[in-house]
Amino acid sequence: PLCSNNNPYASFGATLARDEEQNLWSTPHDVTHTEADDDRVLYNMIVVRNQLDKDSEEWQKLNYDIYTLRQTRKEVRSRWKHILEDLGFQKEADSLLSVTKLSIISDSQNMGKARDILLKLSEETNIFPTSWELSERYLFVVDRLIALDAADEFFKMASIAYPKRPSGERVDDSQCISVV
């Protein structure tokens, strides 16, 4: 060819679109997702939606469901971050919540304790929405908290900030107190 395209940014738009489709967590270009079951569910919803006509009712419904799931994930992450910051992990909160395919459990002996704490958080607090299926992502976070000897304190603060409510009562972050 007479013209060669040596511009490294030539495919930038295509990369952005591809990143958006592979986004399995909450925001575009988030590389912290794992390949867990809940991520596969979201990915499958995206694939099905992209095969539909954008003007169809099915496309709109799936698009809404994808948006709702992402918003729920953002809300849960925000709750965890809030508690981590209240525990004094202001600078470390994002890295403590960052889980990638390369993340590992720090000590296999902590796995059982991490599962127990995560289940307890799910059953005894509203840090997760009622319809939430426990995400493997938070198992890694609890493992990190155990290694930092902060898991029990995290649970106590979650119990105060997001107390379990009767099933008919709705909880939103504006009702929660800040624990210092």
Solvent accessible surface area in square Angstrom, and as a share of the most:
residue,aa,sasa,rsa
1,P,163,1.03
2,L,192,0.95
3,C,116,0.69
4,S,82,0.53
5,N,114,0.58
6,N,131,0.67
7,N,81,0.42
8,P,113,0.71
9,Y,156,0.59
10,A,60,0.46
11,S,66,0.43
12,F,117,0.49
13,G,50,0.48
14,A,56,0.44
15,T,45,0.26
16,L,66,0.33
17,A,61,0.47
18,R,126,0.46
19,D,47,0.24
20,E,57,0.25
21,E,54,0.24
22,Q,96,0.43
23,N,3,0.02
24,L,16,0.08
25,W,4,0.01
26,S,10,0.06
27,T,55,0.32
28,P,70,0.44
29,H,91,0.41
30,D,26,0.14
31,V,116,0.67
32,T,27,0.16
33,H,27,0.12
34,T,12,0.07
35,E,102,0.46
36,A,6,0.05
37,D,103,0.54
38,D,35,0.18
39,D,2,0.01
40,R,117,0.43
41,V,82,0.47
42,L,0,0.00
43,Y,94,0.36
44,N,86,0.44
45,M,39,0.17
46,I,3,0.01
47,V,54,0.31
48,V,73,0.42
49,R,26,0.10
50,N,77,0.39
51,Q,142,0.63
52,L,60,0.30
53,D,97,0.50
54,K,139,0.59
55,D,122,0.63
56,S,25,0.16
57,E,140,0.63
58,E,106,0.48
59,W,43,0.15
60,Q,104,0.46
61,K,129,0.55
62,L,31,0.16
63,N,51,0.26
64,Y,142,0.54
65,D,44,0.23
66,I,2,0.01
67,Y,129,0.49
68,T,57,0.33
69,L,48,0.24
70,R,29,0.11
71,Q,68,0.30
72,T,34,0.20
73,R,1,0.00
74,K,74,0.31
75,E,69,0.31
76,V,0,0.00
77,R,56,0.20
78,S,59,0.38
79,R,8,0.03
80,W,0,0.00
81,K,58,0.25
82,H,59,0.26
83,I,2,0.01
84,L,0,0.00
85,E,56,0.25
86,D,39,0.20
87,L,40,0.20
88,G,44,0.42
89,F,37,0.16
90,Q,114,0.51
91,K,191,0.81
92,E,80,0.36
93,A,0,0.00
94,D,70,0.36
95,S,74,0.48
96,L,16,0.08
97,L,3,0.01
98,S,33,0.22
99,V,0,0.00
100,T,44,0.25
101,K,131,0.56
102,L,161,0.80
103,S,23,0.15
104,I,139,0.70
105,I,34,0.17
106,S,71,0.46
107,D,60,0.31
108,S,93,0.60
109,Q,158,0.70
110,N,26,0.13
111,M,51,0.23
112,G,42,0.40
113,K,98,0.42
114,A,0,0.00
115,R,134,0.49
116,D,94,0.49
117,I,17,0.09
118,L,10,0.05
119,L,87,0.43
120,K,84,0.35
121,L,0,0.00
122,S,32,0.21
123,E,103,0.46
124,E,87,0.39
125,T,0,0.00
126,N,19,0.10
127,I,0,0.00
128,F,10,0.04
129,P,37,0.23
130,T,124,0.72
131,S,104,0.67
132,W,35,0.12
133,E,144,0.65
134,L,69,0.35
135,S,4,0.03
136,E,86,0.39
137,R,5,0.02
138,Y,1,0.00
139,L,15,0.08
140,F,25,0.10
141,V,0,0.00
142,V,1,0.00
143,D,1,0.01
144,R,55,0.20
145,L,1,0.01
146,I,24,0.12
147,A,66,0.51
148,L,90,0.45
149,D,135,0.70
150,A,9,0.07
151,A,4,0.03
152,D,87,0.45
153,E,81,0.36
154,F,1,0.00
155,F,30,0.13
156,K,114,0.48
157,M,13,0.06
158,A,0,0.00
159,S,36,0.23
160,I,89,0.45
161,A,1,0.01
162,Y,5,0.02
163,P,42,0.26
164,K,98,0.41
165,R,70,0.25
166,P,93,0.58
167,S,114,0.73
168,G,80,0.77
169,E,96,0.43
170,R,181,0.66
171,V,20,0.12
172,D,52,0.27
173,D,66,0.34
174,S,104,0.67
175,Q,98,0.43
176,C,26,0.15
177,I,104,0.53
178,S,73,0.47
179,V,22,0.13
180,V,172,0.99
